[in-house]
Amino acid sequence: METKHTDEAPAPSIKKMGGALAGLLQGHLELVGIEFQEERARVFKLFLLASIGLTLGLLILVGLSAAIVIAFWDSNPIAAILVLCALYAVALAVCMSRAIRLAKESASPFQATVEELARNRERLLP
């Protein structure tokens, strides 16, 4: 009996594996794209709201500072200005420390993609 030796048997398997790999890659790229768009929109909204809030807060501080300095104009305006500056410096230090802590604690913006890649790696590797 003649044995038929063909090199075609591994080809469909390799093609299927390549197709599956291409499908996985496409899915991951789509997920990264969606996450990037969501993150970009979120950051823009955050920046816009923070900018408006900062501007309004600054206007309030200027108005209150002027009112306090005017109230103490006859007795000791320099002391009032220095006290206000010290209060602003303390508030600035507190805000900056909280902002730095928040930036360090924030999650990765592409966490879903990383988790999906880890699940795929676990499925593919024995």
matplotlib code that plots the C-alpha trace (Angstrom):
import matplotlib.pyplot as plt

x = [0.0, 1.3, 1.4, 0.6, 2.8, 1.4, 2.7, -0.8, -2.0, -0.3, -1.3, -5.0, -4.0, -1.5, -4.0, -6.6, -4.2, -3.1, -6.8, -7.5, -4.5, -5.5, -9.0, -7.6, -5.3, -8.2, -10.4, -7.6, -7.0, -10.7, -10.8, -7.8, -9.4, -12.6, -10.8, -8.6, -11.7, -13.5, -10.4, -9.9, -13.5, -13.3, -10.0, -11.4, -14.5, -12.4, -10.1, -13.0, -14.8, -11.5, -10.7, -14.1, -14.0, -10.5, -11.5, -14.6, -12.7, -10.0, -12.6, -14.1, -10.7, -9.8, -13.1, -12.9, -9.3, -10.1, -13.0, -10.7, -7.9, -10.4, -12.0, -8.5, -7.3, -7.4, -5.8, -3.2, -3.6, -0.2, -0.9, -4.2, -2.4, 0.3, -2.3, -4.2, -1.0, -0.2, -3.7, -3.4, 0.0, -1.3, -4.4, -2.0, 0.2, -2.8, -4.3, -1.0, -0.3, -3.8, -3.4, -0.1, -1.6, -4.6, -2.3, -0.3, -3.3, -5.2, -5.8, -4.2, -6.3, -6.2, -6.9, -9.6, -7.2, -4.5, -7.0, -8.2, -4.6, -4.0, -7.1, -6.1, -2.6, -4.0, -6.3, -3.6, -0.8, -1.1]
y = [0.0, 3.4, 6.0, 9.4, 12.1, 15.5, 18.8, 20.3, 19.0, 21.7, 24.5, 24.8, 24.7, 27.5, 29.4, 29.0, 30.1, 33.1, 34.0, 33.7, 35.7, 38.4, 38.4, 38.8, 41.6, 43.4, 43.1, 44.5, 47.4, 48.2, 48.1, 50.4, 52.8, 52.9, 53.4, 56.1, 58.0, 57.7, 58.8, 61.8, 62.9, 62.5, 64.5, 67.3, 67.6, 67.5, 70.2, 72.4, 72.1, 72.6, 75.7, 77.3, 76.4, 77.8, 81.1, 81.5, 80.6, 83.1, 85.9, 85.1, 85.1, 88.5, 89.9, 88.6, 89.7, 93.2, 93.3, 92.2, 94.6, 97.5, 96.6, 96.8, 99.7, 102.2, 99.9, 97.7, 96.8, 95.2, 92.7, 91.8, 91.3, 89.1, 87.0, 86.4, 85.4, 83.0, 81.4, 81.1, 79.5, 76.9, 76.2, 75.9, 73.3, 71.2, 71.3, 70.4, 67.5, 66.1, 66.5, 64.7, 61.9, 61.6, 61.4, 58.6, 56.6, 56.8, 53.6, 52.9, 54.4, 51.2, 48.8, 46.9, 46.2, 44.9, 42.6, 41.3, 40.6, 38.7, 36.6, 35.7, 34.8, 32.5, 30.9, 30.3, 29.2, 25.8]
z = [0.0, -0.9, 1.7, 0.6, 2.1, 1.7, 3.0, 2.9, 6.2, 8.4, 6.0, 7.0, 10.7, 10.2, 8.2, 10.9, 13.5, 11.5, 11.0, 14.6, 15.5, 13.0, 14.5, 18.0, 16.9, 15.1, 18.2, 20.4, 18.0, 18.0, 21.8, 22.0, 19.6, 21.5, 24.8, 23.3, 22.0, 25.4, 27.3, 24.9, 25.4, 29.2, 29.4, 27.2, 29.4, 32.5, 31.2, 30.1, 33.5, 35.4, 33.3, 33.9, 37.6, 37.9, 36.2, 38.4, 41.5, 40.7, 40.2, 43.6, 45.3, 43.7, 44.8, 48.3, 48.6, 47.5, 50.0, 52.8, 51.9, 51.6, 55.0, 56.7, 54.6, 57.5, 60.1, 58.5, 54.8, 54.4, 57.2, 55.5, 52.2, 53.8, 55.7, 52.5, 50.6, 53.4, 53.2, 49.5, 49.7, 52.2, 49.9, 46.9, 48.7, 49.8, 46.3, 44.6, 47.0, 46.4, 42.6, 42.7, 44.8, 42.5, 39.4, 41.0, 42.0, 38.7, 36.8, 33.4, 30.7, 28.6, 31.5, 29.6, 26.7, 29.1, 30.8, 27.5, 26.4, 29.6, 29.2, 25.6, 26.7, 29.4, 26.8, 24.3, 26.6, 28.3]

ax = plt.figure().add_subplot(projection="3d")
ax.plot(x, y, z, "-o")
ax.set_aspect("equal")
plt.show()
